[in-house]
């Protein structure tokens, strides 16, 4: 067994290379940056990316898209990337056992796709049996590896839910029930963060010394994980939406609908922290300079309007990072510096646009690689933005207590409203959909 958990997946920490550390190791106050929190964040990234790639691989294979093979290869590489994380905790022998079980179960996806395309009920039944066998085998592995800190029954429950969410998303997609497909997609993405919380907590409980007696389930760590969930879901839906729009796919409007629901969750979280005025400012910048600009980029690309493409990219690569960076700097009282936030947002948008441009050019290996890099990059959001929030209002994230009064933020909202932050914890804990739905954008498929 290795003596220390090594931080994995350097791209996931890309944002923190641009954002200065917001909660130092010497500070005993609540912080989002601990060994246990880092473990949870690594598992957040790898497991949620697995879900996104599994669903995307299956739907693209069903549709017969040109990039289906590259996405399937990325799914396999994601499983391979998990092996070093397991090895760093449980050693090479356990890691090899993990890889055989987990990597092997990705092969079942092809059977479900073939069964759907050929309407083969018997093959579908066989594939479902293989999934059941995987759940049993993998839950046993987790129970044994964690010495019962993640019991087999509990592991079976969460794994069964995960597999059901993958298959339900795929089935609804093949039936053309796109709203339900993307609803389940969002639920499935969130569920992976619950799995990583349970697994990281079990590992930390099992070997506390290896993680410096820090915990994976503190209020600050929950905030980090939630922000990472929102940010990574946004990136995934943005990238999928750009491709769907360019291909003029039937489900384009519903990807946009799901992205708008993600925006509503983000707005609710911002409002819970910084009040209604802060939420309104967030929504205007996010919608006008960001979401709408993505739709404009699709339309311009389809019409090959170079000037319109240039304008859309300028809004994405310059206007949005500058405006949203300034918003974050003001909201956090420069605990997240405006300049650092702006540079990180520029890097994020370059990844989104770069992946889309590679896709349009037919370089699917590059577009898939850029997608993975961009997805991993989003997992610096929780450590940087979450760290700034915790530093700004440390008493709200101390211990296990529910937060109380909000500090003055200069945003005009939190200190002027009810000071009870229970709504924040409901929002951040469950990511409940809040507010009315935004209008579905039909700029491409209805041309």
Secondary structure as GFF3:
##gff-version 3
##sequence-region A 1 447
A	DSSP	three_ten_helix	10	13	.	.	.	ID=ss1
A	DSSP	alpha_helix	14	18	.	.	.	ID=ss2
A	DSSP	alpha_helix	35	63	.	.	.	ID=ss3
A	DSSP	alpha_helix	68	90	.	.	.	ID=ss4
A	DSSP	alpha_helix	92	105	.	.	.	ID=ss5
A	DSSP	alpha_helix	108	118	.	.	.	ID=ss6
A	DSSP	alpha_helix	121	145	.	.	.	ID=ss7
A	DSSP	alpha_helix	152	174	.	.	.	ID=ss8
A	DSSP	alpha_helix	178	206	.	.	.	ID=ss9
A	DSSP	three_ten_helix	208	211	.	.	.	ID=ss10
A	DSSP	alpha_helix	219	247	.	.	.	ID=ss11
A	DSSP	alpha_helix	252	286	.	.	.	ID=ss12
A	DSSP	pi_helix	287	291	.	.	.	ID=ss13
A	DSSP	alpha_helix	292	303	.	.	.	ID=ss14
A	DSSP	alpha_helix	306	314	.	.	.	ID=ss15
A	DSSP	pi_helix	315	319	.	.	.	ID=ss16
A	DSSP	alpha_helix	320	331	.	.	.	ID=ss17
A	DSSP	alpha_helix	338	361	.	.	.	ID=ss18
A	DSSP	alpha_helix	364	377	.	.	.	ID=ss19
A	DSSP	three_ten_helix	378	380	.	.	.	ID=ss20
A	DSSP	alpha_helix	381	392	.	.	.	ID=ss21
A	DSSP	three_ten_helix	394	397	.	.	.	ID=ss22
A	DSSP	three_ten_helix	414	416	.	.	.	ID=ss23
A	DSSP	alpha_helix	422	430	.	.	.	ID=ss24
###
